[in-house]
Amino acid sequence: MALSKELLEILVCPLCKATLELKPDGSGLKCVQCHRVFPIRDDIPVMLIDEARVEE
């Protein structure tokens, strides 16, 4: 089960409150502003800043 479109529309980065985009491979949600990638585990986004990695 993939993330619903409605969920993607309301989720924002917990650090800078910017929009998140689903990575092409579906492995995480990437912030458009601070470039942190929050992992998706078992179809659940892990929105913890400590779990995110910065990616360009």
Beta strands, then each sheet from edge to edge (+ up, - down):
strand 1: 20-22
strand 2: 28-31
strand 3: 36-41
strand 4: 44-45
strand 5: 53-54
sheet 1: 1+ 2- 3+ 4-
sheet 2: 1+ 2- 3+ 5-
end
